Amino acid sequence: MPKTGNVKVFNRTYRFNILIVHQKLTFLKYGKILMRLKIFFLLLFSFFLLVINSYGAMKESKGTPSAVIVSSKYEFPPVFEGVRVVHDFIIQNKGSAVLEIKSVKPV
């Protein structure tokens, strides 16, 4: 049986139920708990997405690079002595990882 109480306002007596006040406070308490659960699951979901993204990046970087030179020889036409000659060699990466060329030496 819920407890009741009386409040007198402007010579009128109002009766209230204490159980209802307790239920409202309990609802507010559960509201805070629900908000904390929402925040927790939001953070958990964000962490999950971060892990999935990191795993994908690691999976892509596990491949090996493969350098392929389209034409490895080039014969320059006759030129005068002291004239600078230039030729670009094309190197393609046929592998699944990033190809890093750190140095080039003439042979």
MDAnalysis code that builds the backbone (N, CA, C; Angstrom):
import MDAnalysis as mda
import numpy as np

u = mda.Universe.empty(321, n_residues=107, atom_resindex=np.repeat(np.arange(107), 3), trajectory=True)
u.add_TopologyAttr("name", ["N", "CA", "C"] * 107)
u.add_TopologyAttr("resid", np.arange(1, 108))
u.add_TopologyAttr("resname", ["MET", "PRO", "LYS", "THR", "GLY", "ASN", "VAL", "LYS", "VAL", "PHE", "ASN", "ARG", "THR", "TYR", "ARG", "PHE", "ASN", "ILE", "LEU", "ILE", "VAL", "HIS", "GLN", "LYS", "LEU", "THR", "PHE", "LEU", "LYS", "TYR", "GLY", "LYS", "ILE", "LEU", "MET", "ARG", "LEU", "LYS", "ILE", "PHE", "PHE", "LEU", "LEU", "LEU", "PHE", "SER", "PHE", "PHE", "LEU", "LEU", "VAL", "ILE", "ASN", "SER", "TYR", "GLY", "ALA", "MET", "LYS", "GLU", "SER", "LYS", "GLY", "THR", "PRO", "SER", "ALA", "VAL", "ILE", "VAL", "SER", "SER", "LYS", "TYR", "GLU", "PHE", "PRO", "PRO", "VAL", "PHE", "GLU", "GLY", "VAL", "ARG", "VAL", "VAL", "HIS", "ASP", "PHE", "ILE", "ILE", "GLN", "ASN", "LYS", "GLY", "SER", "ALA", "VAL", "LEU", "GLU", "ILE", "LYS", "SER", "VAL", "LYS", "PRO", "VAL"])
u.atoms.positions = np.array([
    [0.843, -1.181, 0.000],
    [0.000, 0.000, 0.000],
    [0.884, 1.239, 0.000],
    [0.683, 2.115, -0.955],
    [1.525, 3.312, -0.984],
    [1.192, 4.251, 0.173],
    [2.235, 4.959, 0.588],
    [2.056, 5.955, 1.649],
    [1.478, 7.222, 1.046],
    [0.659, 7.898, 1.782],
    [0.075, 9.143, 1.292],
    [0.472, 10.269, 2.223],
    [0.397, 11.460, 1.702],
    [0.707, 12.634, 2.501],
    [-0.241, 13.748, 2.132],
    [-0.291, 14.749, 2.967],
    [-1.168, 15.886, 2.734],
    [-0.348, 17.160, 2.648],
    [-0.758, 18.058, 1.740],
    [-0.123, 19.362, 1.605],
    [-1.250, 20.385, 1.617],
    [-1.065, 21.430, 2.404],
    [-2.074, 22.478, 2.495],
    [-1.581, 23.700, 1.737],
    [-2.353, 24.121, 0.696],
    [-2.009, 25.282, -0.097],
    [-3.258, 26.144, -0.199],
    [-3.139, 27.389, 0.241],
    [-4.260, 28.341, 0.225],
    [-5.537, 27.732, 0.817],
    [-5.411, 27.199, 1.996],
    [-6.523, 26.609, 2.751],
    [-7.177, 25.417, 2.059],
    [-6.510, 24.832, 1.095],
    [-7.011, 23.597, 0.488],
    [-6.004, 22.504, 0.775],
    [-6.464, 21.350, 1.070],
    [-5.603, 20.218, 1.374],
    [-5.509, 19.322, 0.135],
    [-4.275, 19.051, -0.254],
    [-4.037, 18.170, -1.402],
    [-3.359, 16.910, -0.891],
    [-3.838, 15.799, -1.379],
    [-3.286, 14.516, -0.986],
    [-2.363, 14.033, -2.120],
    [-1.215, 13.520, -1.793],
    [-0.306, 13.009, -2.818],
    [0.182, 11.630, -2.414],
    [0.658, 10.916, -3.399],
    [1.133, 9.559, -3.203],
    [2.657, 9.577, -3.180],
    [3.267, 9.115, -2.146],
    [4.718, 9.111, -2.003],
    [5.358, 8.116, -2.974],
    [4.647, 7.063, -3.292],
    [5.166, 6.059, -4.208],
    [5.415, 6.658, -5.594],
    [4.543, 7.549, -6.048],
    [4.717, 8.187, -7.356],
    [5.984, 9.033, -7.367],
    [6.240, 9.778, -6.302],
    [7.465, 10.583, -6.220],
    [8.678, 9.674, -6.265],
    [8.623, 8.549, -5.580],
    [9.733, 7.602, -5.578],
    [9.941, 7.022, -6.985],
    [8.849, 6.725, -7.690],
    [8.972, 6.195, -9.041],
    [9.607, 7.212, -9.980],
    [9.277, 8.476, -9.847],
    [9.886, 9.494, -10.694],
    [11.382, 9.595, -10.428],
    [11.783, 9.532, -9.169],
    [13.209, 9.570, -8.848],
    [13.911, 8.335, -9.391],
    [13.251, 7.193, -9.306],
    [13.831, 5.963, -9.834],
    [13.971, 6.068, -11.349],
    [12.982, 6.644, -12.013],
    [13.058, 6.826, -13.464],
    [14.234, 7.716, -13.833],
    [14.446, 8.794, -13.088],
    [15.592, 9.665, -13.355],
    [16.894, 8.912, -13.165],
    [16.929, 8.049, -12.142],
    [18.133, 7.257, -11.893],
    [18.383, 6.310, -13.065],
    [17.326, 5.645, -13.547],
    [17.485, 4.757, -14.692],
    [17.812, 5.540, -15.964],
    [17.336, 6.754, -16.082],
    [17.671, 7.595, -17.223],
    [19.166, 7.871, -17.287],
    [19.771, 8.119, -16.124],
    [21.222, 8.344, -16.085],
    [21.966, 7.066, -16.454],
    [21.463, 5.943, -15.966],
    [22.106, 4.665, -16.286],
    [22.001, 4.381, -17.780],
    [20.825, 4.639, -18.358],
    [20.656, 4.428, -19.789],
    [21.575, 5.341, -20.599],
    [21.732, 6.578, -20.178],
    [22.623, 7.506, -20.872],
    [24.065, 7.004, -20.801],
    [24.455, 6.502, -19.641],
    [25.820, 5.966, -19.510],
    [26.006, 4.731, -20.384],
    [24.979, 3.893, -20.474],
    [25.070, 2.724, -21.343],
    [25.181, 3.138, -22.809],
    [24.422, 4.141, -23.210],
    [24.513, 4.626, -24.588],
    [25.913, 5.138, -24.888],
    [26.483, 5.904, -23.980],
    [27.842, 6.433, -24.169],
    [28.846, 5.292, -24.222],
    [28.681, 4.305, -23.342],
    [29.590, 3.157, -23.315],
    [29.561, 2.417, -24.646],
    [28.348, 2.125, -25.149],
    [28.253, 1.392, -26.407],
    [28.722, 2.233, -27.594],
    [28.543, 3.530, -27.542],
    [29.064, 4.404, -28.587],
    [30.596, 4.366, -28.607],
    [31.207, 4.418, -27.436],
    [32.666, 4.331, -27.358],
    [33.153, 2.949, -27.796],
    [32.430, 1.915, -27.411],
    [32.799, 0.558, -27.802],
    [32.710, 0.390, -29.319],
    [31.657, 0.922, -29.926],
    [31.500, 0.857, -31.373],
    [32.606, 1.637, -32.075],
    [32.968, 2.817, -31.554],
    [34.060, 3.611, -32.138],
    [35.373, 2.855, -32.070],
    [35.634, 2.200, -30.935],
    [36.855, 1.408, -30.782],
    [36.860, 0.253, -31.780],
    [35.718, -0.394, -31.952],
    [35.597, -1.488, -32.899],
    [35.913, -1.022, -34.319],
    [35.393, 0.131, -34.724],
    [35.684, 0.664, -36.056],
    [37.166, 0.982, -36.215],
    [37.781, 1.506, -35.163],
    [39.211, 1.819, -35.212],
    [40.032, 0.548, -35.403],
    [39.671, -0.518, -34.688],
    [40.401, -1.789, -34.809],
    [40.226, -2.370, -36.209],
    [39.002, -2.326, -36.735],
    [38.751, -2.855, -38.083],
    [39.564, -2.079, -39.123],
    [39.607, -0.753, -38.985],
    [40.361, 0.081, -39.916],
    [41.858, -0.228, -39.826],
    [42.378, -0.395, -38.624],
    [43.797, -0.712, -38.455],
    [44.124, -2.079, -39.036],
    [43.228, -3.039, -38.846],
    [43.451, -4.376, -39.389],
    [43.493, -4.342, -40.912],
    [42.615, -3.555, -41.521],
    [42.615, -3.437, -42.977],
    [43.896, -2.820, -43.491],
    [44.405, -1.815, -42.785],
    [45.658, -1.176, -43.199],
    [46.829, -2.149, -43.068],
    [46.833, -2.946, -41.994],
    [47.904, -3.921, -41.813],
    [47.819, -5.010, -42.872],
    [46.621, -5.410, -43.230],
    [46.451, -6.464, -44.223],
    [46.947, -6.006, -45.588],
    [46.719, -4.751, -45.944],
    [47.182, -4.228, -47.223],
    [48.705, -4.132, -47.280],
    [49.339, -3.838, -46.164],
    [50.784, -3.625, -46.172],
    [51.568, -4.933, -46.095],
    [50.920, -6.081, -45.998],
    [51.633, -7.348, -45.893],
    [52.107, -7.876, -47.234],
    [51.670, -7.277, -48.341],
    [52.106, -7.724, -49.657],
    [53.563, -7.357, -49.897],
    [54.070, -7.766, -51.046],
    [55.458, -7.453, -51.382],
    [55.491, -6.603, -52.644],
    [56.422, -5.662, -52.709],
    [56.562, -4.877, -53.930],
    [57.296, -5.678, -55.004],
    [57.056, -5.345, -56.247],
    [57.717, -6.030, -57.347],
    [58.041, -4.980, -58.416],
    [59.321, -4.664, -58.553],
    [59.756, -3.651, -59.517],
    [59.938, -4.297, -60.881],
    [59.326, -3.701, -61.906],
    [59.453, -4.189, -63.278],
    [59.940, -3.019, -64.124],
    [61.070, -3.229, -64.806],
    [61.628, -2.200, -65.685],
    [61.143, -2.488, -67.095],
    [60.454, -1.506, -67.688],
    [59.855, -1.698, -69.010],
    [60.935, -1.944, -70.058],
    [61.929, -1.076, -70.148],
    [63.064, -1.305, -71.058],
    [64.336, -1.004, -70.274],
    [65.192, -2.007, -70.163],
    [66.393, -1.845, -69.332],
    [67.596, -1.311, -70.113],
    [67.491, -1.240, -71.433],
    [68.607, -0.731, -72.243],
    [68.133, 0.422, -73.102],
    [69.045, 1.378, -73.295],
    [68.764, 2.503, -74.194],
    [70.086, 2.932, -74.817],
    [70.087, 3.047, -76.125],
    [71.311, 3.466, -76.816],
    [71.121, 4.905, -77.280],
    [72.010, 5.761, -76.813],
    [71.936, 7.173, -77.181],
    [72.433, 7.364, -78.604],
    [71.877, 8.319, -79.315],
    [72.397, 8.639, -80.660],
    [73.755, 9.338, -80.512],
    [74.526, 9.385, -81.555],
    [75.838, 10.055, -81.474],
    [75.670, 11.543, -81.124],
    [76.485, 12.001, -80.150],
    [76.447, 13.397, -79.719],
    [77.878, 13.905, -79.599],
    [78.027, 15.228, -79.549],
    [79.354, 15.808, -79.372],
    [79.812, 15.614, -77.932],
    [81.106, 15.599, -77.774],
    [81.674, 15.394, -76.439],
    [81.324, 16.574, -75.531],
    [80.928, 16.267, -74.300],
    [80.588, 17.290, -73.329],
    [79.108, 17.643, -73.307],
    [78.337, 17.125, -74.250],
    [76.899, 17.392, -74.276],
    [76.220, 16.444, -73.283],
    [75.345, 17.001, -72.512],
    [74.635, 16.197, -71.504],
    [73.481, 15.443, -72.177],
    [73.409, 14.130, -71.908],
    [72.329, 13.311, -72.461],
    [71.485, 12.777, -71.304],
    [70.178, 12.703, -71.532],
    [69.256, 12.279, -70.483],
    [68.255, 11.291, -71.049],
    [67.929, 10.290, -70.257],
    [66.875, 9.335, -70.632],
    [66.144, 8.896, -69.364],
    [64.828, 8.788, -69.452],
    [64.020, 8.337, -68.322],
    [63.702, 6.858, -68.487],
    [64.055, 6.077, -67.467],
    [63.686, 4.670, -67.445],
    [62.391, 4.529, -66.646],
    [61.465, 3.751, -67.161],
    [60.169, 3.572, -66.504],
    [60.222, 2.315, -65.638],
    [59.920, 2.507, -64.372],
    [59.864, 1.393, -63.425],
    [58.436, 1.310, -62.908],
    [57.823, 0.153, -63.043],
    [56.450, -0.056, -62.579],
    [56.451, -0.978, -61.365],
    [55.495, -0.743, -60.469],
    [55.318, -1.604, -59.307],
    [54.178, -2.571, -59.616],
    [54.508, -3.827, -59.810],
    [53.497, -4.851, -60.090],
    [53.102, -5.609, -58.824],
    [53.677, -5.253, -57.689],
    [53.365, -5.929, -56.435],
    [52.177, -5.299, -55.738],
    [51.883, -5.818, -54.533],
    [50.715, -5.331, -53.779],
    [51.101, -4.390, -52.645],
    [52.386, -4.140, -52.461],
    [52.828, -3.208, -51.419],
    [53.497, -2.004, -52.071],
    [53.785, -1.012, -51.269],
    [54.411, 0.214, -51.772],
    [55.869, -0.064, -52.109],
    [56.285, 0.393, -53.279],
    [57.667, 0.237, -53.732],
    [58.439, 1.491, -53.398],
    [59.480, 1.361, -52.625],
    [60.328, 2.515, -52.244],
    [61.683, 2.358, -52.924],
    [62.055, 3.342, -53.745],
    [63.379, 3.354, -54.385],
    [64.205, 4.334, -53.591],
    [65.181, 3.814, -52.853],
    [65.961, 4.661, -51.936],
    [67.222, 5.213, -52.577],
    [67.793, 4.504, -53.563],
    [68.972, 5.039, -54.230],
    [69.099, 4.412, -55.616],
    [69.760, 5.155, -56.510],
    [69.999, 4.694, -57.879],
    [71.463, 4.942, -58.198],
    [72.133, 3.926, -58.761],
    [73.563, 4.053, -59.114],
    [73.743, 3.669, -60.563],
    [74.512, 4.442, -61.318],
    [74.789, 4.061, -62.703],
    [75.734, 2.868, -62.753],
    [75.572, 2.059, -63.791],
    [76.424, 0.868, -63.923],
    [77.475, 1.102, -64.964],
])
